[in-house]
Amino acid sequence: MGAMFGNMAAFMTGGSGVNLLWLMVVLPVALAVLAVAIPRHAFAARSACFLAATLADLLLAIALFIAKEGSMLLRWTDFEINLAFRVDPFSGAVLLALGIFAVLVAIYSVAFLRRKEKYGQFYCYYLLTLAMANGAVLADNLVVLLFFWEGLMVTLFGMLLIGDRQKPATAVKALVLNGIADLLLMLGVAATAAHAGTFMMEGISQLPIEGLGVLGFVCMMAGAVGKAGAMPFHSWIPDAADAAPLPFMAILPAAFEKILGIYLLVRITFQFYQMVPGSVMSIVVMAIGAITIVLANSMALIQKDIKRLLSYSTISQVGYMILGIGTALPVGIIGGLFHLINHVMYKCCLFLTAGSVEKQTGSTDMRYISGLGKLMPVTTVCFLTAALSISGVPPFSGFFSKELVFDAALESGMIFYIAAVLGAFLTAASFLKLGHAAYFGPLRLPEGVKTEDVKEVPGAMLLPMGILALGCLIFGVFNALPLSVIQPIAGEGYDFSGWPDNWTLVAISCAVLLLAVGNHLFGYRRTGEGLKAADHIRYAPALRTVYDCAEKRYFDPYDIIMQLIKGFAWICYGIDRAINWVYDVFAVDFVSGLSSRLRLMNNGSVGRYMAWSFLGVGFIVLLCLFLV
Amino acid sequence: MSAGMEFVLLTFMGLPLLMVLLNNLLKKEIAQKICLSLGIIAGIVQMAAAVFVFASLKAAGQTEADFSQFWDLGVGASRFSVDFFSLLVLFCIGMVITAGFLTAGKTLGDKKFNFTNLAMILLLGMNGIALVTDLFSLYVFLEITGVASFVMISLNKEGDGIEGAFKYLVMSAIATVFILGGLAFLFMQSGSLQYGDVAAALSDWQYAEQPALLIAGFVLVLVGFSIKSGVMPFHGWLPDAYQSAPAAVSVILGGIVTKMAGVYALLRLTADIFVNVPVFNQILMLLAIVSIVLGAVAAITQTDFKRILAYSSISQIGYILLGASCGSAVGLIGAMLHFFNHATFKTTLFVNSAAVEIATGTTEIEKLGGLQEKMPVTGVSSILAFLSTAGIPPLAGFWSKLLIIIAAWQTGNVFIAGLALFASIFTAAYFLRLQRCVFFGPAVEGLEDTKEVTGGVCLSSLALSAITVGFGLLFPALLLFLQGQGLI
């Protein structure tokens, strides 16, 4: 087996004379086309093609992960805009992660989408997304990176349109917010290339953040953070949760976009530029992370729909990764990346459990569903594992990565640590509420759904959930396994595996968890319902107004931008009308008015002609006196 | 100078006189029949002679040749002279006279005999203007040209024609007074009216005993010739005269006469006499740009075919003078070429207006419409001519306008150059309106039976259009020739 991958690795990266790196992009695209070309009714054939594509991609990714190094270059122009791909240990690991999650969610999707319309489009966009993501990770040229990055935006738009083509509001919102982030990235790429003097990534190394570099760094960082879905580029994700098919949520906002965004952020902050701990840029990045953690978690706490709650939670977890990387400390970077991989696992798992609930009951609204634990035991166990992990309960994976981030945050500033701990409290409270409301308590189902119809989902859906839940446990207990891959990225000689060193922090974290449990019990006693366990926070005196405004979308950056754009459009309209008036009315009236005036002046009177002539003579004489 | 060339040079002055004599010595009945052929022959022979002299000068390596008409070329004697520019102008004159006579056949009825006499005298006058080398002779030929054209405008002895001729006469008289007065002042300073002597006297005019007299002299001369050429604001008579003249007369008048009497003289003055007087050029440039813009603007709302052409002439004269006023070789060459191009395309358009008048009986554009299908040759030649006027490549007008605007730009008056360029939009505007009203769209009621005018009119439209297109296409070769001569 190992020898097989070794041979493949040599083959892929040109070790045997043929360079097949481009297969990572071309193969999914080709199979995506094939999947759409197969007749609509051949569900099995289409799905087989779809699964084969993701499996093949995973095999290639494993080969690259083993190969560790490789590159290919296709010269296009003289401006250094070449098709350049490169694999290093970091991107190899990222490709592997993409491949694994692609396979798991693909298996789940096939079961989930059975007997649903437009599944072919979903397959196609899914594989195109995979191809674009692979391309973006492999790209060794800023322009190529940009190309694949924009490609991801296109597939995202397409996937969101599958849900309801008549009401593309969510898709447009996602397009606008991602478009702004991508435009910033484009600007950043231009500034970075000008700063470095090259488009080739391998030639850009440790640029100082000054002058043009500030623009380049900030814009590229905004592009990366925007793709990861941090504030203020986040607000389309909860809307998408309502509109898009659930596997979409599991694969794009929860998995791929996080992986890619954080991957690029790490590349920017530690390869292209040189971010120093304690520098202004470091504080900016950390502040984005901290604000995202607190605000998104506060919103997650009050959601009544599983998918929306998970969406806000997804946004908040990005905050931890950005905070960790923003510290620029090795422990923070390793913690951020470790949290990324853990997050993708448990959040994928959580979305998949939500998908199972939706598949069986037709709803994810916790006001109508409750007490599913007895009916869907395996799903409930998977949910519990993932929820424990996200809440940071030892010894699940989330605990260890969060501890690393806490450590780095405390070292960088007390305020960041407090934000992170507050986030942990809110996360735990949210998931206590979600678990209590949806899986425990008295059984309640939406109208028209019979109890005997609600049973455990099929094995093809359980398998990915199970694998991911198991992963959450394994990556916690045997955390040396993932860390051995992650630690070399931050540098030589780091070892954070095993139990955390700082017992004080562990104690504080555990105390915060207990506080969350106490809070939940307090809320539950007060209202008698798991769903309303957070109501004392929701309707607390000062917070009440803020939450009301948030629910009315007063803080949605998209809505604010749209208002600004309306004003801008109004101004542009006015300018356009004015210019039109100048051309269509003023110029025409002026010239034809002048012309008629001149026509009428030539009335045939010789006297008048002579008068003009003498006036002309007078004028010339004056001119002469003036000029001579 | 070879004997052959000496003989050919005599034709410029002699042939018109000979034709007048022939016309009057022949029996009246015969003269009525062949008089137009005499004019056509005179025009064609003049073109051939111009080409021949050009070739001879080129072969001899000369740039100019002096000659007299049977008197000795002693020191101080008056003399004629040809150079490349006057040859170009003589060629233009021959071309327009030919076109005019070709048009006359269908428009003049029993006035052909008188027309021939007057046109030959006009030809004599214009050739004289092209050939003379002193200011007083210039004045004499100017008067010959003027008198002949007054009579020609009123040839039909109708109210309009007489009124137009009267206005031209009055304004010309004023111009004559100005010119004569100016010549007197210049003569006081220089003691001679030979171009070269006056230029020499003006070379350090600031230090002359009485510079005010000199300034008065050139202001008067400038104004006089400006009236003659119809530059704004001295243009009042021009549209009235053009509109009221009979068709064949307006071809000659609009195509060449006012250009010879005014513009050519001004070109000679700037190139040969007032070389060292920058003020002259500055004032001329101002008059030119005013004419370009206002002439084009005024043309936009005119309702008469010939009146539009008249205002267009004012605008195009502005371009010629703008080139001349730049004081550079490029500008002067641009002006000369635009002179030639203007003679070509404006004659084409006047011939077209004559064709429309013959076919429909009117030149009011509101009453016309949809003639393109009925009169394809007229319609197409009109399009070519107006595209050339507006300066659309690769037609001839584009190149000369380009040279003029480049020259204006080089003088540093960027604003004026830009304005001259911008006025092309107006040019296109009024000609598109003309073309749309007269030729495009459905045929207007009552014009369904219109037929293309055949014979001479059609022939001259075709020939002139061919010159416009051919000259435009061959222009690069001409530029190379001029470069070879060291002129640009």
Interface residues (C-beta under 8 A of the other chain):
Chain A: V591 S592 L594 S595 S596 L598 R599 N602 G604 V606 R608 Y609 M610 W612 S613 L615 G616 V617 I620 V621 L623 C624 L627 V628
Chain B: E163 F166 K167 V170 M171 I174 F178 P211 I215 V219 L222 V223 S226 I227 P233 F234 G236 W237 P239 D240 V279 Q282 I283 L286 L294 V297 A298 A299 I300 T301 Q302 F426 A429
